[in-house]
Amino acid sequence: MNIVPSKRVQSIGAYAFAEVDKEVSKLRAKGIEPIDFGVGDPTSPPPDIVIEALREGAVRRATAGYPSYIGAPEYRRAAADWFERRFGVKLDPETEIASTIGSKEGIFNFAEGFVNPGDYVIIPTPGYPPYTRGTIFAEGIPYHVPLLRENGFLPDLDAIPAEVCRKARLMWINYPNSPSGVIAPPEFFKRVIEFGRKRDIIIASDEAYTEIYFKEKPHSILEFAREGVVVVQSLSKRSAMTCYRVGFVCGDARIVDIFKKVKTNIDSGTATFIQDAAIAALGDEGHVEQMRREYRAKRDIMVDAFKAAGLEDCTPEATIYIWQKCPERMTSLEFVKMLLADDIAVVTTPGAWISDKTADGLNPGEGYVRLALVPTVEETRKAAGRIRLLKL
Ligand SMILES: Cc1ncc(COP(=O)(O)O)c(C=O)c1O
């Protein structure tokens, strides 16, 4: 029997990290344990109140059956209350919020509700891969707009061809931005809202990192408009709950309604006891402040080390990432390999591998490496000490 993957699956391509994995295996074979800044998965646990709420919820709801597709009313209410406290935006939990299984599920499935074959989806590069994969699986066409240092890592809306604008149904934005760590100013949100409204393009704002900031508080796009706008939020980074798989979408009730219809046909919602844990997390800000302090400490240690080694200052304003410019004339892969030398043993991600090329063949991630600030403060200090000694 011939088993052939679909064209969609074939389009995904090979696993890009094999080359880095090989170098890491070589280090381990020599008895060297590398310090891993590769994957953006927090290593600290969620706060005790979250674990307690999960435990209680599991017992209390032992015979509760399937969860609600769109989130329990009390979870949607907690999300609305948090959103109002944090951004000053009132949302109707009945019509303007739906739960997601982490934000990845919402992002990947979102295009199914709005994109027809041949429609464009405008997507930042570098950007979170499910923006592109979800588009391809919905038979849309990704149009990648580069995020460049010279533009403050904001997309140049004027450079998007008229033909793409005409056929685009959806545009993804992501601020605070992964991986560059920049926060978007209010003017940008206003400009992108106007851009979408004039052309009937839904603006989907991935706000997974709004709570990991180091100076000013990032805005939500919903502070500036609701019509034609939807936000994707997540508990993953705010409360170190990546393993819980819980988030929500919110915004224009017409968009949320269509998304609910898609979702009802794809999955059966987030486990209710996990929503209980998320309610506990949303009700507490102390642990988030603690989380921010720790990420800030690690950010400062690493940024100082790169500066001491003679590299450009790439201090992020937010997120758990550093988007570090490589030494002159070095590709991102070459720099990643340099950092994997026996006496440094620091795992990072080549920027070129987490960025899609634009229509004119530019890879805006080339010349950068990404560090996820997930090792402990102590490990981060150890890594920084070695990076300071780099001979560039
Ligand atoms: C920009 C961005 N958005 C969304 C997510 C998805 O997070 P989750 O599905 O855990 O909510 C990630 C995960 O790393 C991310 O980097």
Ligand as a Chemical Component Dictionary entry (heavy atoms), coordinates in Angstrom:
data_LIG
# 
_chem_comp.id                   LIG 
_chem_comp.type                 NON-POLYMER 
_chem_comp.pdbx_formal_charge   0 
_chem_comp.three_letter_code    LIG 
# 
loop_
_chem_comp_atom.comp_id 
_chem_comp_atom.atom_id 
_chem_comp_atom.alt_atom_id 
_chem_comp_atom.type_symbol 
_chem_comp_atom.charge 
_chem_comp_atom.model_Cartn_x 
_chem_comp_atom.model_Cartn_y 
_chem_comp_atom.model_Cartn_z 
_chem_comp_atom.pdbx_ordinal 
LIG C1 C1 C 0 4.591  34.634 19.326 1  
LIG C2 C2 C 0 3.960  33.438 19.946 2  
LIG N1 N1 N 0 2.632  33.338 19.924 3  
LIG C3 C3 C 0 2.010  32.268 20.447 4  
LIG C4 C4 C 0 2.727  31.256 21.031 5  
LIG C5 C5 C 0 1.965  30.035 21.517 6  
LIG O1 O1 O 0 1.937  29.849 22.832 7  
LIG P1 P1 P 0 0.839  28.896 23.488 8  
LIG O2 O2 O 0 0.256  28.028 22.416 9  
LIG O3 O3 O 0 1.608  28.117 24.485 10 
LIG O4 O4 O 0 -0.182 29.811 24.067 11 
LIG C6 C6 C 0 4.116  31.306 21.086 12 
LIG C7 C7 C 0 4.875  30.210 21.704 13 
LIG O5 O5 O 0 6.055  30.197 21.842 14 
LIG C8 C8 C 0 4.752  32.437 20.534 15 
LIG O6 O6 O 0 6.079  32.552 20.549 16 
# 
loop_
_chem_comp_bond.comp_id 
_chem_comp_bond.atom_id_1 
_chem_comp_bond.atom_id_2 
_chem_comp_bond.value_order 
_chem_comp_bond.pdbx_ordinal 
LIG C1 C2 SING 1  
LIG C2 N1 SING 2  
LIG C2 C8 DOUB 3  
LIG N1 C3 DOUB 4  
LIG C3 C4 SING 5  
LIG C4 C5 SING 6  
LIG C4 C6 DOUB 7  
LIG C5 O1 SING 8  
LIG O1 P1 SING 9  
LIG P1 O2 DOUB 10 
LIG P1 O3 SING 11 
LIG P1 O4 SING 12 
LIG C6 C7 SING 13 
LIG C6 C8 SING 14 
LIG C7 O5 DOUB 15 
LIG C8 O6 SING 16 
# 
